[in-house]
């Protein structure tokens, strides 16, 4: 479905957040954070972006629960309450799966149209996107906006909407402070979405048991630039699912905890799973032909 391709787009920094990019440049923060000082700076950067977003949305209405606050424009309280319920429903399962327990409430911003959502995150008004996560803030297209923009039935929002997927991004980011490659980030979000709703992004071109797959190097170095994004995302989903089943239910949370301590991704894989990531990747590919 067209909705599928919109749930995983990487969020961009909007022009009114120029200072965030400047801070990142000055601090030399990378996607894979390692040292305690870098993690401290990264956490401060993320918290600063949360505060800035809340200040920017201070004119909107809000509805809250123990673990979330949802900001929404006038006339969209019902959509905000639905999003709050969906997030609260997914929360328990996702924190258990990932072993991440956030301090304080997570911020969700509801946008009534795709144009408004894209404008807030710095994309073209006409791009098909329904959800974003950017270091501390979850942005989603509300139920009415989804049905109007993409012709999706309103009652399909619990499955076709972006809430469980973006929550997966948010929890992973809080637990591991950005210390992971893009394929793992998108794989976790899809895996948690699947665990909560049964949703999978399936196309005629991303069936893992048939045809050539992207190499691990391609996934780890060029994930968002790969021409067949549905296949890249499907490989991320499949590989995360493989990791989730290796070593028992507590292994994936333990792995994320090691990442959160600043250990490099490749070292964390070797420490947790007993083999380099390239070997794990090769074993996963081999398993596809015996499924």
C-alpha positions, -999 to +999 in steps of 0.1 A: +000+000+000+011+036-005+009+042+032+037+018+036+063+038+019+056+068+040+061+054+075+099+051+075+112+083+059+141+098+078+132+132+093+150+162+081+159+194+101+136+223+093+151+257+086+139+272+118+160+246+136+193+258+121+209+261+155+204+224+161+226+216+130+251+241+142+253+225+176+258+191+161+286+205+139+303+222+168+301+192+191+312+168+163+283+145+171+280+115+149+252+090+143+272+063+162+279+079+196+306+062+217+323+081+245+305+092+277+311+129+268+296+124+234+266+106+249+261+135+274+263+161+246+240+140+225+214+138+253+216+175+258+211+181+221+181+158+220+165+175+251+171+209+236+152+199+204+124+186+226+121+219+244+123+239+212+095+218+197+073+221+227+079+259+227+070+260+190+038+240+197+028+259+228-001+275+210-016+241+203-039+221+225-026+190+243-038+158+258-017+137+281-013+103+297+014+089+321+039+082+293+029+107+265+017+142+257+001+148+224+000+183+209-027+189+183-043+218+164-079+230+171-106+206+160-085+175+162-090+163+198-106+130+188-076+122+166-052+132+194-070+109+219-069+081+194-032+086+189-027+087+227-046+054+231-026+037+204+007+049+218-003+039+253-014+005+241+019-002+222+041+012+250+041-017+274+049-043+247+076-021+231+095-013+263+094-050+272+107-060+238+135-034+238+143-032+275+140+006+275+121+026+301+120+063+294+121+089+321+093+114+317+067+117+289+073+113+252+062+142+230+039+135+200+029+162+176-002+156+155-005+173+121-038+176+103-025+174+067+005+160+050+015+195+039+016+207+075+036+177+086+061+180+058+064+217+064+072+212+101+100+188+093+114+206+063+102+185+033+083+193+002+046+199+009+036+172-016+057+143-003+039+112+009+049+110+045+028+101+076+053+099+104+087+111+115+109+107+146+137+132+152+157+129+184+130+131+211+099+141+192+074+119+173+055+137+145+025+120+130-003+126+105-036+124+123-063+099+114-083+124+094-053+136+075-044+100+066-078+092+053-081+124+033-045+124+019-041+088+010-076+074+007-072+051+037-102+042+057-103+060+091-108+028+110-076+013+096-054+039+113-045+016+142-027-007+117-019+017+088-010+046+109+026+055+120+023+054+158+038+020+168+066+024+141+076+059+153+074+048+189+100+021+181+123+048+167+118+069+198+125+041+223+156+029+205+170+064+203+165+069+240+180+036+249+210+037+226+216+074+220+218+071+182+246+045+184+234+023+156+233+022+117+202+032+097+192-004+088+190-013+125+170+019+133+145+011+106+145-026+113+136-020+150+108+004+141+093-021+116+098-051+140+080-033+168+052-022+145+049-059+134+049-071+170+021-047+179-001-047+148+010-075+125+018-049+098+046-056+073+058-037+043+054-062+015+059-055-022+065-077-052+101-065-051+111-071-015+106-108-010+137-120+008+136-156-003+140-147-040+165-127-060+197-109-049+199-090-017+219-059-007+252-066+009+259-058+045+282-030+034+255-015+012+230-016+041+254-002+066+269+026+045+243+037+020+209+026+035+188+056+026+205+060-008+198+025-021+175+025-051+152-002-039+141+011-006+114-015+000+141-042-002+165-023+020+138-018+047+127-055+044+163-066+049+165-044+080+133-059+093+144-095+086+178-090+102+164-074+133+139-103+136+168-127+133+187-109+161+156-108+182+153-146+181+190-153+187+198-162+223+164-158+238+140-130+247+165-110+268+193-109+242+180-080+221+174-057+252+209-067+264+223-058+230+206-023+231+219-017+266+255-024+254+249+001+226+236+026+251+269+023+271+287+036+240+302+004+226+305+005+189+278-014+170+302-040+156+318-047+189+284-049+206+273-075+181+304-096+187+300-093+225+263-101+225+260-126+197+295-142+197+303-134+161+311-104+139+281-087+123+293-099+088+291-135+100+257-130+116+245-114+084+257-143+063+240-168+087+208-148+085+209-149+046+216-187+047+186-191+070+163-175+044+169-204+021+159-229+048+128-212+060 
